[in-house]
């Protein structure tokens, strides 16, 4: 498991030079705090139970369970496409439910059939004309958690899903971009802010909807920001004023809770976890989930 996570860290585009020492000044924290020992991708990872901030952990050998938050929500994660599998479905059933949305070949436009190709285990969309297989892979969402004068920058969404709710500036990674480049671009597009990325902060996998969130800690190059085309408002929030009752996605709830906890403990850490929706609940309920396999550096 640890070796797998180390490999995962490498493939996610973590860049060692982005880790910078954090010092505490009279105005607050200016950069990232890490031990004097150099960071290593092969440093031991610790699986830890989640604690305190707004949810109660359920003791388990591998997972930490969030308490359901008391905030209404009618939106799910970014751009969920196609039917979502029921709680009783297996992984194969879930993949089959998604692959059936692909009715035509992306190369020749021919109709597809859905079958398990020879030598594979998953249902695939196979073109009945050219025989090519359409492989569907998770999408990566990248963004920035911007620190400024002991506050964090949030944007109010001007688009669906989650219109009118608060989020970190984030969006889908584009072909040809690194994760860092994509996070900087999304921040410029949604908050008209130029930032310097300091370090990776959290990676959250959401298997149910086929998304991976990569959020970086960043700071403003200049203290200027304003709503972009997809935002109706941009605002700095003190840690105690973060609007947890009106955040857009469960990934934002987890990210900001981890950040608040880390800052109250004295320094940010890197976190990895899997967000799994709770069985029997609607996918649009962003507070009904567990954070599984939580690890931190």
Buried (B, 14 or more C-beta within 10 A) or exposed (E): EEEEBBEBBEEBBBEEEBBBEBEEEEEEBBBBBBEEEEBEEEBEBEBEBBEEBBBEBEEEEEBBBBEEBEBEBEBBBBEBEBEBBEEEBEEEEBBBBBBBEBEBBEEEEEEBEEEEEEEEEEBBBBBEEEEBEBEBEEBBBBBBBBBBEEBBBBBBBBEEBBEBBBBBBBBBBEEEBEBBBBBBBBBBBBBBBBBBBBBBBBBBBBBBBBBBBBBBBBBBEEEEBEBBEBBEEBBBBEBEEBBBEBBBBBBBBBBBBBBBBBBEEEEBBBBBBBBBBBEEEEBBBBBBBBBBBBBBB
